[in-house]
Amino acid sequence: MDGFDIAVIGAGMAGASAACALAERYSVVLVERESQPGYHSTGRSAAMYVETYGNAAVRALTVAGRDLFRSPQPASPSISW
């Protein structure tokens, strides 16, 4: 991996977000062990809505996000990278 300033290990939501932000100023390589990005916890988190999962704080956040999960809104056009 010669020629990169930073290596980000893991292409889940956190790793991909970090790599994207860092790429504005640095040469970044994003490395993932699985066959696709977001395979483990990111994939499960984005694919399921389970109100009974996690501790009290996680459950409260999950319930608070119910409407957004069931009826997602399009991305804001004001967001730019």
KATA-V155409 format. One record per helix or strand. SS is the DSSP state (A for helix, B for strand). FROM is the first residue (numbers start at 1). LEN is the number of residues. If there is no record, write none. Layout:
((SS,FROM,LEN) (SS,FROM,LEN))
This chain:
((B,6,4) (A,13,10) (B,28,4) (A,41,7) (A,56,9) (A,66,5))
